Amino acid sequence: MRGILLWFVLCLLTAAPALAGETRESATIAVEPAPKKSSAEMRSERLDQLFARLHRATSEDDMQAAEQDIWALWMAADSPTAEVLLQQATKAMNEGAPEQSLDILNRLIGAYPDYTEAWNKRATLYFLMGNYQASLADIDKVLDLEPRHFGALSGRGMIYQRQKNYTAALEAFRSVLAINPHMPSAQDAVKTLEKIEQGI
């Protein structure tokens, strides 16, 4: 009996280092930090949350708050320089200097081609300058980068409406409402265009 007991104790002592090693290895794996998310990934997750909030909005205040937060994220860039250039382009546009604004936006897009709001701002500028084809081309790029950009979709609808392409305009504004169901300008545009389509 004593021999069996001695054999059992020796087995435990032999196994102890291996078990300790497994425990240390498991502990090492458990404390490994999760991969850090990029700013683009964090922005995308936040946008998902805001669009869900936009759809759930039950009051105009809720809708406007969600919209403003979405626009703030769209305006944000990983580079402070890009944001400054966008501000300068907007200022020039508002002060009636479209050529100066266009020059800044061209440089901005050349340096930061993935900055969605730079493309959207240039699309807006082209629209104001009456260059609808260039505006539509930039809108296409905006929607490639951010398919939920209801501002760009609304701009597409406005251009098609001015070109009397009412079917395409109606489709664009309906796409806006699928993303931002509470947008008054898009709601009004859909009502108007539906009447035109029906010949009323």
SULFENJO-V20063 format. One record per pair of residues at least 24 apart in sequence whose ideal C-beta (glycine too) atoms are under 8 Angstrom apart, sorted by sequence separation. I is the first residue (numbers start at 1). J is the second residue. If there is no record, write none. Layout:
# SULFENJO-V20063
i:I j:J
i:I j:J
This chain:
# SULFENJO-V20063
i:101 j:125
i:135 j:159
i:169 j:193
i:170 j:194
i:47 j:73
i:82 j:108
i:85 j:111
i:116 j:142
i:119 j:145
i:150 j:176
i:153 j:179
i:46 j:73
i:98 j:125
i:102 j:129
i:132 j:159
i:166 j:193
i:170 j:197
i:93 j:121
i:127 j:155
i:161 j:189
i:82 j:111
i:86 j:115
i:89 j:118
i:116 j:145
i:120 j:149
i:123 j:152
i:150 j:179
i:154 j:183
i:157 j:186
i:43 j:73
i:81 j:111
i:82 j:112
i:98 j:128
i:116 j:146
i:132 j:162
i:150 j:180
i:166 j:196
i:167 j:197
i:86 j:117
i:90 j:121
i:93 j:124
i:98 j:129
i:114 j:145
i:120 j:151
i:124 j:155
i:127 j:158
i:132 j:163
i:148 j:179
i:154 j:185
i:158 j:189
i:166 j:197
i:86 j:118
i:89 j:121
i:93 j:125
i:120 j:152
i:123 j:155
i:127 j:159
i:154 j:186
i:157 j:189
i:161 j:193
i:43 j:76
i:79 j:112
i:82 j:115
i:85 j:118
i:116 j:149
i:150 j:183
i:77 j:112
i:86 j:121
i:93 j:128
i:120 j:155
i:154 j:189
i:82 j:118
i:89 j:125
i:150 j:186
i:40 j:78
i:77 j:115
i:39 j:78
i:77 j:117
i:74 j:116
i:75 j:117
i:74 j:117
i:74 j:120
i:74 j:146
i:74 j:149
i:71 j:151
i:51 j:148
i:47 j:148
i:67 j:180
i:63 j:182
i:60 j:182
i:57 j:182
i:54 j:180
i:55 j:181
i:54 j:181
i:51 j:179
i:54 j:182
